Structure formats: structure tokens, C-alpha cells
Amino acid sequence: MDHSDSSTGHRRPRLPDTPEERDILRMRAQQLAVPKINKHQNSMEEWMLHVRLDTDAHYGVSYRFVEEIIPVGSLTPVPFTPKTIAGVVNRHGQLLTIIDIKWFLISTSLIPNPSSRILVVRGAGITAGILVESVEGKVKYQPDKLTAALHVSTAHANTVVVGIHQGSIAVLNMDVLLSHPALVVGERALRNKS
């Protein structure tokens, strides 16, 4: 089978054709997904995305939760939802709920600017978008070396912050955040708003 593009003459990547080839790729993906152990410190290292919600509000989200980073684009507000829901966007032909993480953690709404982004995250079996002021970069960290978060700004933050990296980045647990009762939209949430 010819895998070249006749218009450009370049070879296109070949997708696996057989179940055996798919099994090999699945096995390789599983091997690559295992965090590496640092031989010098006997600790698992992970990568996280360092994001900013405000001038002094720095947070981290482990790569294992992040699916994609997208521009804010046109964010459509949804009536009768909690303030923690910034709205919805069209992502690949499906509506994606966007969480105003700044409101959830700091009780102040995030007003999108040109550097704002949406982190598409998956946790607790839920896929949602997290509105952030900016993505600062990637950081390697060791979960067992995080320090305890002594004081965080809201009661919600106490439940979703795993710990603090190097005294400045609060690492978030997306499994806990995305299943948090404050993000429930429906009859119970509407009753609590009135």
C-alpha cells in the first residue's frame, strides 16, 4: 500500500493495520506513561503544567490529567449555573463545560485576556475545561516531596490542593476538583443559589 501524498510527494504516517500492530503501539504507550524513578532520590517524578490565575496565584496540574490546551475563543455563558461555571465552548463538535477555577479557589472571577487559555482536563471520569489566566510552562516535581498547604483562600481549595511545590505552586487534584459538589449543576445547585 502506497502511503505517499501525491500532491506533495511526502510520505504520510502509516496507521496500524493489524491487531498485532495496534497491540504493540498500546504496549509502547503504556510503557511510556509510567513515571520515571529518580535513582538518586528514590522518588517518582512527574511533570505538571504551571498555570497562573492571578499575579500571585500559581497552580500546577499534573500532565496525567491534561488532554489539551486551547485558546478561550468564544465562551458562551450558561444561565442558572453556579459562578464556578464560566460557560461552554465548542470542542471538536461537542460542548465542553468550562470551570472558572479562579472563582472556585479564590472567589474572584477570571476575566479572559489574550494570554488566557483553557486546559482540557479529565479526572473522575469527567472531561471539562479549566479557565486560566496564563500557562507559565512545565515543571518537574515529586508528589511525595510536596509540602502541606497550610492556608488556602477558600474551603474549596482545602479539598483540591494536594500540596505546595517549592513554596509557590499549589498542585491540584483534578479527580477531586471535577467531582466536587460545588460544581454540581442541576436541581440541587439551583436550590442552593436561591
Backbone torsions as a table, in degrees:
resi	resn	phi	psi	omega
1	MET	NA	130.5	-179.3
2	ASP	-84.8	125.2	-179.1
3	HIS	-107.6	23.6	179.9
4	SER	-96.5	150.7	177.9
5	ASP	-89.4	114.6	-174.5
6	SER	-64.3	-26.5	-178.7
7	SER	-76.1	-30.0	-177.6
8	THR	-114.1	-19.0	-177.3
9	GLY	81.7	-2.4	179.6
10	HIS	-83.8	149.1	175.6
11	ARG	-80.6	134.4	174.7
12	ARG	-87.6	149.6	176.6
13	PRO	-62.8	139.3	-179.6
14	ARG	-91.5	129.7	176.5
15	LEU	-83.1	153.7	-179.9
16	PRO	-63.3	134.3	-178.0
17	ASP	-98.0	-29.6	-172.6
18	THR	-112.9	159.6	175.9
19	PRO	-59.4	-33.8	179.5
20	GLU	-64.8	-43.4	178.3
21	GLU	-63.9	-40.7	178.0
22	ARG	-64.2	-38.6	177.8
23	ASP	-63.8	-40.5	178.4
24	ILE	-62.8	-46.4	179.1
25	LEU	-63.5	-40.4	178.8
26	ARG	-62.8	-42.7	179.3
27	MET	-63.7	-43.5	178.3
28	ARG	-62.3	-41.5	179.1
29	ALA	-62.3	-41.7	178.5
30	GLN	-64.1	-39.8	179.0
31	GLN	-65.8	-39.2	-180.0
32	LEU	-72.6	-23.5	-177.8
33	ALA	-78.5	-12.9	-179.0
34	VAL	-76.2	124.8	178.5
35	PRO	-61.8	146.1	-179.5
36	LYS	-82.2	144.8	177.1
37	ILE	-95.2	128.9	176.7
38	ASN	-78.4	115.3	-175.6
39	LYS	-62.6	-26.9	-176.1
40	HIS	-80.7	-27.9	-175.0
41	GLN	-117.6	-0.8	-179.0
42	ASN	50.8	42.2	-177.6
43	SER	-135.0	146.3	177.7
44	MET	-76.0	135.9	176.1
45	GLU	-108.7	142.2	176.7
46	GLU	-133.2	160.3	173.1
47	TRP	-101.2	144.7	173.6
48	MET	-132.8	158.1	175.1
49	LEU	-91.5	124.6	178.8
50	HIS	-91.1	118.7	-178.8
51	VAL	-122.7	157.9	178.6
52	ARG	-120.8	137.0	176.6
53	LEU	-106.3	-20.4	-178.8
54	ASP	-162.8	177.9	-178.0
55	THR	-52.3	-45.5	-176.6
56	ASP	-111.2	13.9	-177.6
57	ALA	-109.9	96.3	-177.6
58	HIS	-110.0	131.5	-177.7
59	TYR	-133.5	159.9	178.2
60	GLY	-127.9	142.5	176.5
61	VAL	-127.5	121.5	-179.2
62	SER	-57.8	141.2	179.3
63	TYR	-55.9	-29.2	-176.2
64	ARG	-65.0	-17.7	177.4
65	PHE	-95.1	-20.7	-171.7
66	VAL	-87.3	126.1	176.3
67	GLU	-98.7	-35.9	-171.8
68	GLU	-166.3	155.3	171.8
69	ILE	-119.1	125.4	-177.9
70	ILE	-128.5	154.3	175.1
71	PRO	-68.2	157.3	-177.0
72	VAL	-64.6	-42.7	179.0
73	GLY	60.0	-141.9	-179.6
74	SER	-97.3	107.6	179.8
75	LEU	-92.1	120.2	-177.6
76	THR	-99.3	118.1	177.9
77	PRO	-66.4	150.2	178.5
78	VAL	-116.2	121.4	-178.8
79	PRO	-64.9	153.3	174.7
80	PHE	63.3	30.3	174.7
81	THR	-112.9	157.9	177.8
82	PRO	-61.2	160.7	180.0
83	LYS	-63.9	-17.7	178.6
84	THR	-73.1	-14.5	177.9
85	ILE	-97.1	111.3	-178.0
86	ALA	-76.0	-26.4	-179.4
87	GLY	147.7	-157.2	178.9
88	VAL	-132.7	155.6	173.3
89	VAL	-133.1	160.2	175.0
90	ASN	-87.0	119.1	177.0
91	ARG	-123.6	110.1	179.1
92	HIS	54.5	39.9	176.3
93	GLY	83.0	5.4	178.2
94	GLN	-127.7	148.9	178.4
95	LEU	-74.7	134.9	178.5
96	LEU	-119.7	122.5	177.3
97	THR	-72.0	133.4	-179.1
98	ILE	-111.0	126.6	-179.3
99	ILE	-97.2	131.4	172.9
100	ASP	-84.0	87.9	-175.8
101	ILE	-62.6	-29.1	179.1
102	LYS	-65.5	-42.0	177.8
103	TRP	-64.8	-41.8	-179.0
104	PHE	-61.8	-41.7	-174.5
105	LEU	-94.4	-32.2	-171.4
106	ILE	-120.7	-8.0	-178.4
107	SER	64.8	32.5	174.2
108	THR	-137.1	133.4	-179.3
109	SER	-71.2	146.6	175.0
110	LEU	-91.9	124.0	176.6
111	ILE	-96.6	113.5	-176.4
112	PRO	-58.3	143.1	175.5
113	ASN	-130.1	177.8	-177.0
114	PRO	-57.4	-26.7	179.9
115	SER	-91.6	-2.9	179.0
116	SER	-65.7	148.4	179.6
117	ARG	-139.7	164.6	173.0
118	ILE	-114.3	123.5	173.1
119	LEU	-90.3	121.3	174.0
120	VAL	-86.1	116.6	-175.2
121	VAL	-124.0	155.7	176.9
122	ARG	-131.8	127.7	177.9
123	GLY	-160.0	149.3	179.6
124	ALA	54.7	31.4	179.2
125	GLY	74.7	12.0	-177.1
126	ILE	-120.0	136.9	173.1
127	THR	-109.0	129.6	-179.6
128	ALA	-149.7	169.5	175.7
129	GLY	-105.1	144.1	177.8
130	ILE	-115.3	119.2	179.7
131	LEU	-81.0	123.4	179.0
132	VAL	-127.8	152.2	179.5
133	GLU	-67.3	-41.5	177.4
134	SER	-161.8	157.0	173.0
135	VAL	-100.6	119.0	-175.8
136	GLU	-86.7	-26.1	-179.6
137	GLY	147.0	-165.1	179.1
138	LYS	-111.8	149.4	-177.9
139	VAL	-138.7	135.3	173.7
140	LYS	-87.7	135.0	179.5
141	TYR	-144.5	166.8	177.9
142	GLN	-118.5	113.1	-177.2
143	PRO	-53.5	-36.7	-178.9
144	ASP	-78.5	-3.9	178.0
145	LYS	-104.0	2.2	178.7
146	LEU	-69.2	144.8	175.7
147	THR	-91.6	156.9	-179.0
148	ALA	-67.4	144.3	176.3
149	ALA	-84.3	104.8	-176.2
150	LEU	-74.1	-40.8	-179.8
151	HIS	-140.6	125.6	174.0
152	VAL	-125.4	160.5	-167.1
153	SER	-71.1	-29.1	-179.8
154	THR	-134.0	164.0	177.0
155	ALA	-63.0	-34.0	177.9
156	HIS	-60.1	-42.9	-176.5
157	ALA	-61.8	-34.7	179.7
158	ASN	-58.0	-32.4	-176.2
159	THR	-86.6	-22.6	-174.4
160	VAL	-106.7	-11.9	178.3
161	VAL	-85.9	118.4	-179.8
162	VAL	-75.3	-38.5	-178.8
163	GLY	172.6	-177.9	-176.6
164	ILE	-113.1	131.3	178.0
165	HIS	-98.1	123.2	177.3
166	GLN	50.0	35.7	173.2
167	GLY	72.9	3.8	-175.2
168	SER	-139.3	-18.5	-177.3
169	ILE	-114.3	116.3	177.6
170	ALA	-83.1	119.2	-177.0
171	VAL	-88.4	128.1	-175.2
172	LEU	-98.8	146.3	174.3
173	ASN	-101.7	106.5	-176.8
174	MET	-67.9	-29.2	176.7
175	ASP	-60.8	-44.7	-179.8
176	VAL	-72.2	-44.2	-177.5
177	LEU	-61.4	-49.3	-174.8
178	LEU	-71.3	-16.3	176.6
179	SER	-105.0	10.8	-177.4
180	HIS	-68.6	136.2	-178.8
181	PRO	-59.1	-26.1	-179.7
182	ALA	-67.7	-14.9	-180.0
183	LEU	-98.7	3.1	-179.7
184	VAL	-69.0	129.1	176.2
185	VAL	-115.1	129.4	-179.6
186	GLY	154.7	-161.1	-175.1
187	GLU	-57.9	-45.1	-178.3
188	ARG	-64.0	-41.9	-179.1
189	ALA	-66.0	-39.5	179.6
190	LEU	-65.8	-38.8	178.2
191	ARG	-64.0	-36.8	-178.7
192	ASN	-71.4	-23.3	-178.3
193	LYS	-76.9	-26.5	-175.8
194	SER	-89.3	NA	NA
